[in-house]
Amino acid sequence: MSAFRAIKGTRDILPAETGAWQRVEAAARGLFGRFGYREIRTPIFEETQLFARGIGADTDIVSKEMYTFDDRDGSSLTLRPEATAGIVRAVVENNLTSADPALRVYAIGPMFRRERPQKGRYRQFHQVDVEAFGVASPSIDVEIVEMALAFLEACGLRDHELVLNSVGDGACRPAYVDVLRAGLLSHLAKLGPDSRRRVETNPLRVFDSKAPEEQELIASLPRISDHLCPECRDHFGEVRRQLDLMGIRYRLDHRLVRGLDYYTKTTFEVTSAALGAQNSVLGGGRYDGLVRDLGGPDVTGIGFALGMERLTMILPLPAGDGRCDVFLVPLAAGGRDKALLLQRDLRRAGLTVLMDHEGRGLKSQMKRADKLAARYVALLGEEELARGVWTVRDMAASTQEAVEDPRLVVYLKEKLNG
Ligand code: HAM
């Protein structure tokens, strides 16, 4: 039988990479906490209908990318393709916005979409997701964008671009979609099969098309920015004014319609040229009707999600192989017990300590210490054992000294912290 392999579109995050992942997660927790966000953890699977209604039955995600299965009792379940719908379900179910009318939450975890795998696109991927409920004012849009950019900055990402749009709301978008559909219907011959289907189901999605032969037509289509109702126009104007006030630069793109149907008013993405074709590091926007549509109170919402695979791929972070403060080399017969006790005491004192467990010879143990990039090696040979000392070697300085057993913990702690 051939060896098992990870499922297509999934990947292992190996020990050499997890350091970078942990740093990104720590940056998120630290920064989001300072903006008043608290963590929420929701289940990986939900009722299929939650996503169909929340994200929209005509979106690519719902119509062809979900991992859906029948449970043993016949109910239809789906692995979450994104975090927002599940978080909204949890907010409604637990009535969270009545206790905190300006609820701010974040979540970190895996999502599942059956897309065609390629660089930066996986079938299991991870998002850092942020949601703010109950604030209708444009200043929360700006705060969310500011926090997203501060997060990327804290992670060390350079050379990225903020792209901004408004997709209108229930008052102006339906009329715009009619205008758009009419524009598309009069040029059907210039559209490929995918776009042609979208004219009927979801004309906004035509803006996602990358087909070269459709670009000229797409450029001539009516723009949502010319069809916003006064409220959406004012909201967007105020978002832009406040972004300017904060010195946050952005590019307007009327084609930024996003792949989920719940958006209203502000939408945004941050892209990075370093990513190639899948260039969106994070994306989000406002979704003012979603909580109500999913059975909750009429409260507004806005948020974004960042793709962890994409971010860690382009970060200039060191690999982070872990550190080893001290490597213990017990060579003397009967030295192992002393080493076990010393190892315990050094770890209790907060140091990272490893030792040989196989009774190997000096040469092979020193090789291992080198490989671990140990900063100190403590040797216990027959002579040291008889004298009640350890020989402590400073690996960088290539110096060594004998340190009495009872002083070792304090000695090494001072050396490493001083
Ligand atoms: P989204 O644009 O579908 O939005 O995904 C957000 C981010 O997740 C993308 O920018 C990308 O970095 C990452 N991503 C998406 N699909 C994949 C994939 N197949 N492989 C790797 N990374 C991927 C949402 O999911 C919304 N729920 C965001 C949101 C939150 N809007 C409001 N609140």
Boltz pocket constraint, residues with backbone or C-beta under 6 A from the ligand:
constraints:
  - pocket:
      binder: B
      contacts: [[A, 81], [A, 82], [A, 83], [A, 84], [A, 113], [A, 115], [A, 120], [A, 121], [A, 122], [A, 123], [A, 124], [A, 125], [A, 126], [A, 127], [A, 129], [A, 130], [A, 131], [A, 259], [A, 260], [A, 270], [A, 280], [A, 281], [A, 282], [A, 283], [A, 284], [A, 285], [A, 286], [A, 302], [A, 303], [A, 304], [A, 305], [A, 306], [A, 307], [A, 308], [A, 309], [A, 310]]
      max_distance: 6.0
